[in-house]
Amino acid sequence: MNKTVAIGGLGAIGLPLARALDAGVAGLTLVAVAARDHAKAGASLAGFRNPPLIVALDALAEADIVVEAAPAALFEQIAVVAIEAGRIFVPASVGALLPRLHLLARAEATGARIIVPTGALLGLDAVRAAAEGMVASVTMVTRKPPGGLAGAPYLEQHGIDLRGLAAPLLVFAGNAFDAAAGFPANVNVAAALALAGIGPLRTRVEIWADPGVTRNTHTIRVEADAARFSMTIENVPSEDNPRTGKLTALSVLACLRGLVSTLKVGS
């Protein structure tokens, strides 16, 4: 059965996703988008075969699936309308979900589903499988070009200036909950990892500003009874937003496709 999709946000994630859906994905129809600048959104959608409606955030929940691809400040507004309407909610700003886990109880009450895409990460299937048994530790080390971390609240609060950085600098070491709060536009990957595995308080995160890298790099290390593994991914930053990898929009698209496809690979 065909499912309708609405997207909140038309930035580095929302716009490529909208284009892909408009090009055609069997079982999915893009019907609405929400954006702060309606005139800009209209221009972005001008070449679409079937341009979606440009709506207010509270109208997104008229679709079967609501994708959040907006600034983290708008997360709760988009999430609440989708969950209260009993929709499938797919958040890109996964870090914003960690301090709002009460939304899970509301989703259970309304029949909504919260589907977290893998995003710019890898190996979540293996982490989920390991978490069915005993897991001793999960650690993620993120390295980003200094410009990709610019504006993070944690840096501003601690007076960390990355301009002119000549060598790698460890700017954060702590748990995934604090990482998501301090770097809301940068470590959605840490939040997804925490939710897939042993939770945000036990998941350890290091964030490095590294002038020697051109790609957003994430390394995961897991120690569990069932397996010991490590994985590294190097993501190409989006031209529109260096804080976001190009893979993120593709991951959301793959997530949506998995909701309607006959064959779904991976747990």
Long-range contacts (C-beta under 8 A, 24 or more apart in sequence): 1-27, 2-27, 2-28, 2-29, 2-260, 3-27, 3-28, 3-29, 3-64, 3-65, 3-88, 3-259, 3-260, 4-28, 4-29, 4-30, 4-31, 4-62, 4-63, 4-64, 4-65, 5-29, 5-30, 5-31, 5-63, 5-64, 5-65, 5-66, 5-67, 5-256, 6-30, 6-31, 6-32, 6-33, 6-34, 6-52, 6-55, 6-59, 6-60, 6-61, 6-62, 6-63, 6-65, 6-66, 6-67, 7-32, 7-33, 7-34, 7-52, 7-60, 7-66, 7-67, 7-69, 8-33, 8-34, 8-57, 8-60, 8-66, 8-67, 8-68, 8-69, 8-70, 8-74, 8-78, 9-33, 9-34, 9-35, 9-68, 9-69, 9-70, 9-71, 9-74, 9-92, 10-35, 10-40, 10-41, 10-44, 10-69, 11-69, 11-70, 11-240, 11-241, 11-244, 12-238, 12-240, 12-241, 12-244, 12-248, 12-249, 13-69, 13-92, 13-244, 13-248, 13-249, 13-252, 14-67, 14-69, 14-70, 14-249, 15-44, 15-240, 16-249, 16-250, 17-67, 17-69, 17-249, 17-252, 17-253, 17-256, 18-45, 18-48, 18-52, 19-48, 20-249, 20-253, 21-253, 21-256, 22-48, 22-49, 22-50, 22-51, 22-52, 23-49, 25-253, 25-256, 25-257, 26-260, 26-261, 27-257, 27-260, 27-261, 28-65, 28-256, 28-257, 28-260, 31-62, 31-63, 32-59, 32-60, 32-62, 32-63, 34-59, 34-60, 34-70, 34-78, 57-81, 61-85, 61-87, 63-87, 64-88, 65-89, 65-90, 65-256, 65-259, 66-90, 67-91, 67-92, 67-252, 67-256, 68-92, 68-93, 69-93, 69-249, 69-252, 71-185, 72-96, 72-184, 72-185, 75-100, 76-100, 79-103, 80-106, 82-112, 83-107, 83-110, 83-112, 83-114, 84-110, 84-112, 85-110, 85-112, 86-110, 86-111, 86-112, 87-112, 88-112, 88-113, 88-115, 88-259, 89-113, 89-114, 89-115, 90-114, 90-115, 90-116, 90-117, 90-252, 90-255, 90-256, 91-116, 92-117, 92-119, 92-188, 92-248, 92-252, 93-184, 93-188, 94-119, 94-180, 94-188, 94-189, 94-191, 94-192, 94-195, 95-179, 95-180, 95-181, 95-183, 95-184, 95-187, 95-188, 95-190, 95-191, 96-180, 96-184, 97-191, 97-195, 98-176, 98-177, 98-180, 98-181, 98-191, 98-194, 98-195, 98-200, 99-177, 99-180, 99-181, 115-255, 115-259, 116-192, 116-195, 116-196, 117-192, 117-248, 117-251, 117-252, 117-254, 117-255, 118-192, 118-251, 118-254, 118-255, 119-188, 119-189, 119-192, 119-247, 119-248, 119-251, 119-252, 120-188, 120-189, 120-216, 120-218, 120-233, 120-235, 120-244, 120-245, 120-247, 120-248, 120-251, 121-189, 121-192, 121-193, 121-218, 121-220, 121-233, 122-218, 122-220, 122-231, 122-233, 123-220, 123-229, 123-231, 124-192, 124-193, 124-196, 125-266, 125-267, 126-222, 126-227, 126-229, 126-231, 127-193, 127-196, 127-197, 127-220, 127-222, 128-196, 128-197, 128-267, 129-226, 129-267, 130-197, 130-222, 130-224, 130-226, 130-227, 131-196, 131-197, 131-198, 131-224, 133-224, 133-225, 133-226, 134-224, 134-225, 135-197, 135-198, 135-222, 135-223, 135-224, 135-225, 136-223, 136-224, 136-225, 137-202, 137-204, 137-221, 137-222, 137-223, 138-193, 138-194, 138-197, 138-198, 138-202, 138-203, 138-204, 138-220, 138-221, 138-222, 138-223, 139-203, 139-204, 139-205, 139-206, 139-220, 139-221, 139-222, 140-176, 140-189, 140-190, 140-193, 140-203, 140-204, 140-205, 140-206, 140-218, 140-219, 140-220, 140-221, 141-205, 141-206, 141-208, 141-218, 141-219, 141-221, 142-186, 142-187, 142-189, 142-190, 142-205, 142-206, 142-207, 142-208, 142-216, 142-217, 142-218, 142-219, 143-168, 143-208, 143-210, 143-213, 143-216, 143-217, 144-186, 144-207, 144-208, 144-209, 144-210, 144-213, 144-216, 144-217, 145-209, 145-210, 145-211, 145-213, 145-214, 145-216, 145-237, 145-242, 146-209, 146-210, 146-211, 147-242, 148-186, 148-216, 148-237, 148-242, 148-243, 149-183, 149-186, 149-207, 149-209, 149-243, 151-185, 152-182, 152-183, 152-184, 152-185, 152-186, 153-181, 153-182, 153-183, 153-184, 154-181, 154-182, 154-183, 157-182, 162-209, 165-209, 165-211, 166-211, 167-211, 168-208, 168-209, 168-210, 168-211, 168-212, 169-208, 169-209, 169-210, 170-206, 170-207, 170-208, 171-207, 171-208, 171-209, 172-205, 172-206, 172-207, 173-204, 173-205, 173-206, 173-207, 174-204, 174-205, 175-200, 175-201, 175-202, 175-203, 175-204, 175-205, 176-200, 176-201, 176-203, 176-204, 176-205, 177-201, 179-205, 179-207, 183-207, 185-243, 185-244, 186-243, 188-248, 189-218, 193-220, 197-222, 216-245
